Amino acid sequence: MVFMKLFIKKLLLALSAIFVVGFWQMYFSERPELAIDPATLAGDGSLINYCEMPILNSQGKLAMDIPKGNTPGCAYDHFPLPVLSDCTEPLVNGADDIRGLWIGVEGKVGHVERVEQCGARTVITSSGVIHDGGPNSTAGETSNDTEGSVLFVIGNKEYCGRTSASMEWNNNVLEFDVFGFGPTVVRRYLRGDQLVWEYVDGSVTSMNRICQLPAEEITPKPRGPRYRLF
């Protein structure tokens, strides 16, 4: 009995330590370096016709020639320009062309996201965040970014969780694996003319293609409970 109590006590202490370390890493560790081109963030991505996609004919830049895109702080303040607008590298084998602007019509109705592709690289821009996976000129191939949902605020500083995932095509399905080696948490794929987004929470969202960013999506809506601590 004494041994069992001691074992449980040590187990609880170990689990508590893991939780504290994980929480610190997610919310208090150094933020990812902002590698994205400042001109991309400063530009207005709402003015673009997203039904006119760049031609991937190898006449422009390769994916690895362009700096990595990521989120400034916990969210961008307006919908930015495309990260891969100058890239014309053909898509890798096994990749479907899911480029464009999409809006949810089933599941997360009204969800809007922009998908960019070039070579083996994919950039998802939506709801204040920019997730970029694949070869680039400034950082690793997995996304190293923030989730965007603000858990708490200390002073004037917002704290949102960090994320990291690979984006790789598997039989025409774009899979997002945690840290590049963990479980698959997100899947995107074409079903007819729709883009399907499966999330780890079990939700399935079907999206239709649109050409113009809705006005209400230019400025992202604040997300998260935003508990003010001090």
N, C-alpha and C positions, 0 to 999 in steps of 0.2 A: 504493500500500500504506500509506504514512504517513497519507494523507488518510483511508483507510478505518479505520485504527486510531483516529485522532482522533475520527472520527464515532461509532464504537462506544463510545468512552470517554465522549463527551458524552451519548450516548443512555442509557448505563447510569447516569450521574450524574443525568440528568433523571428516569429511572424511579425511582431511589432517593429523590429528593426528593419525587416524587409519593407514593411509598409512605409516607414519614415523615409528610408532611402529612396524608394520609388516615388513617393510624393515630392520629395525635394528635387529629384531628377526631373520630374514632369513639370513642376511649377517654378522652381527657384534656380535651376541650373542655367548656365549662360545661354542666352538665346542664339539661334542659328545666325551666322553672319549673313547680312543682306547682300546677296551677290547679284541680284537682278539689275538690269540696266535702269538707271534712274529715269531715263526718257520714257521707258515702257510704263513705269508707274505714273509718271506725270501726264501721259497722254490720255485721251478720252476714247475708251473702247466702245462707247455707246453709239458712235457715229458710223460704225462699220456695217456693211451689208454682209452678214455671215452666210449667206447662200452663195457667195462668190469666194471659193476657196483657192489658195495658191496652187499653182500647178507644180507637182513634184517631179521635175524633169532634170534634176541634178545641175541646173544652171546657176544656182545660188549657193548659199552657205550649207555646210553640213550641221547636223545636230550638235556635234562636239565643238563647233566654232562659236556657239552662242552661250553667254553666261546663264547660269542656273536661275530659274525663277523661284521666288519664295515670297512669303507674306511679310509685309512691314509691321512689326509689333504683333497685335492680335488680329488685325484686319486692315485691308486697304480702305482709304476714305472715299474712293470712287472707282468704278469699274475701269481697269487699266487697259492699255493696248495689248494685243497679242504678243506673247514672248517669242514665238517662232515665225513671225511674219516674213523674215528674210531667208528662211530655211526651205530648200527645195529637194532635200534628200528623199528618195523614194522610200516607202514603208518597207519594213522588214517582212520576210516571209512569215505567214501565219497571222498577220495583223489585218483586221478589217479597217476600212476607212470610216471612222466615227467622228471625223472632224466636223465642227460647226457649233451652232448654238441650239440648245435643247430646253424644252419646258415640260415639266411633269404633268401628265394627264390622268394617271392612275397611280395610287400609292401616295407619294409626297406631291400632291397636286400643287402646281404653281412653282415648284422648285426649278430654278434656272441655272444651267451651267454651260460654260464654253469648253469645248474639247479641242486641243491642238495636237497634231501629230507630225513627226518628221523623223524618218529613219526609225530608230528604236526608242525614240523619245516621245513622251506624252505629257501634256500640261493640262490640268483641270483647274479652271477658275470659277469660283462660285461662292456666294454667301460671305464675301470678305476675305477668302483665303485663296492662295495659289499653291497648288501641289504639282511639283515638277519631278518626273522620274525619267532616267535614261542618261545617255552620254552628254556631257556639257563641258564648258571650258573653265569652270571655276570650282566645282565641288563634286562630291560623290554621286553615284548614280541613283541611290535611293533618295526619296524625298526626305528632307530634314527641315521640318516646318512646325507651325503651330496649328492647333485644331480650330481656333477662332472663338470658341465659346468661353467667355470670361467667368471663372469661378468666383474670384474675389478681387477687391481693389484695395491697395494700401497707398494712402496719399493720393497721388495722381497717376499711379502706375497700375495698369491692368495685368492680371495674371491668368493666362490661358494655358491649357495643357500642350505639351509638345507631341509631335507625331513623326514617325519615320516608317516608310514602307517602300518596297520595290513595286514597279509596274511592269509586268511581263505578260506577253501574249502566250496563251496556251490553248491551242485548237480554236482560234478565233474568239477567245474570251480573254479580256484584259483583267488580270488578277493582281490584287494589291496584297502583298504579304508583309506582315509586321516586321520591321527592321531588315527586311530582305531575306530572312530565313525562317520567320515565324509562320503562324497560321494565316490562311487567306481570309481577309476581313471584308473585302469589297470585290465585286465582280461586275464588269460592264461588257455588254455584247449586243449585237444587232439581232432583232427579231422582226423580220420584214423591214418596214421603213422606220421602225421605232428603235430607240436606244433603251436598253433595260439596265437598271442599276440595282444590284442586290447588295444589301448592307448587312453587317454582322448582327444587327439587332433583329434580323428576320424580315425586314421590310423589303418590298420589291416595288420599284418605281419604273413605270413606262413613260418614255418621253418622246414628244414629237419635235421635229425640226422647225425652227423659226428663223427669220432673217434679221430681225432687229431686236435689240435689247429692250425689254419693257422699261418704261420710265422709272417705275418703282424699284428697279434693280440697280440703278446707277449708283446709289448710295446704299451700302449694305445695312441691314437692320441689326442692331446690337443683339448678341446672343449670350445666353448663360444667365445664372442667377445674380451675378455681380454683387456678391456680399461685400459690404464696406467694413473693413476691419479696423482701420484707423483713419 
